[in-house]
């Protein structure tokens, strides 16, 4: 008999197909599990699959007395209370680096679209303004990539791939991370110092209490009127109200955002601004990334049910 796995978050059924071949899935559709399945069935659940950003704290864990593994689909696990899981002997797994290339690609896409004002240019053509030789201040020449200073905040798998891509565009690359690595990029001891130096701040840091709203009004002011911010990590890293203010009063030149504080709702104040490029959290949403993430999920679940350590385990906080 196939082992049962609770699908705690809402996922498209197509993304669960490979798991359904190996396990019996109890899919909540993103609803509270107790509203969908009887308590006696949930009491026997030993493993669950969740989206890393979905809130999953101690109280939720205690609803499943036999729970032994929480497996996150994707790299992130910021929604899971890691300490609570550890204290209950619940292993937590994720998919480290599985979507790093795809996320780095969307970071570059957002940066280029924002700094070169691609959406504005697209509308300039579609509206007929270009054909009519109508002048637009938004179409004035912008700085190119050679020599541009790109600051990468967070130098994990994604940060490294972003840095390598930026270097290939002949840009200068600097970074700030909790750890200084042996890399061919300039290291800055603080986020403030990095923001003072760069003209584009690429946010690739892991979300958590220590990074909540760390990109605030002060950091944005340090970027300056010709500065841009690109966020492909989590929306919580940026103080969204401060970002709206900085974009509105031209404290910074623009922003490229794939993530928001309250997804799937981007603030109206952001969607109304012409100097912002928005995407619906699609950084890791490529076919190859999904295959890689699913491989990690399958490896974690298989190892757990075989009584082995998770091969892609999250370290306890």
Secondary structure, DSSP 4 states (H G I P E B T S, - for coil): -PPEEEE-S---HHHHHHHHTTSEEEE-TTS-HHHHS-HHHHTT--EEEEETTS-B-HHHHTT-TT--EEEEESS--TTB-HHHHHHTT-EEE--TTTTHHHHHHHHHHHHHHHHTTHHHHHHHHHTTTTTTT---GGGS----STT-EEEEE--SHHHHHHHHHHHHTT-EEEEE-SS--S-SSEE-SSHHHHHHH-SEEEE-PPPSGGGTT-B-HHHHHHH-TT-EEEE-S-GGGB-HHHHHHHHHTTSSSEEEES--TTTT---HHHHT-TTEEE--S-TT-SHHHHHHHHHHHHHHHHHHHTT---TTBPPP-
